């Protein structure tokens, strides 16, 4: 009879440990609540390699995190003006 009780206690403990690992309390951070603005222009492909951090910030100065066709990227703040002011003959550069 004592073996049954010991087995029941061990089994109950194992089930509780398993349930706590499967369904732990999830804490949401405020990072997911922030919205990222769409980039003003379609950036050159070189910017697709410059990803934003998890906090939606950019490690480089004068860069802003925005979303585009290739994901959340760090775009140079001056890039929209360079792209818009480029003469039409130099569009392939």
ABEGO torsion letter per residue (X at the ends): XAAAAAAAAAAAAAAAAAAAAABBBBBBBAAAABBBBBBABBBBAAAAABBBBAAGBBABBGBBBBBBAAEBBBBBAAAAAAAAABBAAAAAX
